[in-house]
Each structure stands twice: as C-alpha cells, then as structure tokens.
Amino acid sequence: MPELICASCGAAVPANAKFCLTCGAKAPAAPVGTPLPSAQQQFQAPQPTAQLPLPQYSAAPAPQAVPVDAPVPIASPAPDEKPMNTMGYLLTLLVFSVPLVGVAVAFLWVFGKKTAKTRKNLALARLIVWGGFFIAALVFYILNFRALNELVKVIFS
C-alpha cells in the first residue's frame, strides 16, 4: 500500500488516513511518487464559452420642466363637516326626547341640506332605532290582536 507524505511535517501518512498521525494536518490526496499538478494547471482559468450579447439601453429622456402654479390654499372645513361638541349632542338628545317634536326634527335633520354631518348621522341612527321599535310593536300587536281584543272587551264590558 503506498504511503503519503504530510505536507506540514514531512512524516509518512498511511494511504487510508485522512489526517497526519504526527501533526494532525489533513493528509495529502496523492500518494508518494504521483506528480502534483502544477500551479498553472491547478489554477487555470476556465475558457470562456459563447458570450451573450449585452442589452442595449437607450438614454433616459431628459426631464421636462413642469410649470409650477400658485399654491392652492387649504380651505377650512365646511360647516356641515365640523364635528358636534358635547353640548351639541346633549341638546340633540334633549330634542329627541320630546315625543312628536323629536321625530319631526329628526326627519328635518336627516333630509336637510345644511345640517352638520354628525348631527345628520345621529338623527338617522335615531330614526332607524325608532323604526325598529315601531315594527316590533306592530308585529306584537298583529300576533296578539285576538287576545288584546278579548282583553279590551273584558275591561270595558
């Protein structure tokens, strides 16, 4: 079995060893007497293959001057976009608490053109809730009409 020679310390290394038994360096890959490739052969640059054509880019278009207009003034919010304050909410709820006036004013605020958006949304929410209560009361009355009719006869007879 051929022996290898350690490149670090020069000691003999068995052919099947991966490391030198003397210094611990990695064992050489070629046995003694095998010529090592020259540095020129070992580090030879790969031969270029067919080269792809480089992409051709056109020059970027020159920036054009953009006319600058006068700055646009920022407008203050329109009256219907201003949020209601706490007192506005309290007064709105107070108006809603008056039985027929609250419903009439709610319709005016929902369908009015100069009503603040927040007040309009609050009035719409109130109308939806009142509509739900009205429909529930109507359904209850229809389902219990006979019983209510009998109750009225008993009470007033």
NORVEN-V582849 format. One line per field, one symbol per residue. psi: psi as a letter, one per 40 degrees, with the letter a starting at -180 (. if undefined). Layout:
# NORVEN-V582849
psi->???
This chain:
# NORVEN-V582849
psi->hiiihhddeeihhideidihedeeihiidhihehhiiiddddfhiihiahiiiiihhiiiihhihhhhiiihihiiiideehiiadddddddddddehcdddddddddddeidfiidddddddddddddddddddddddddddfddddddddddde.
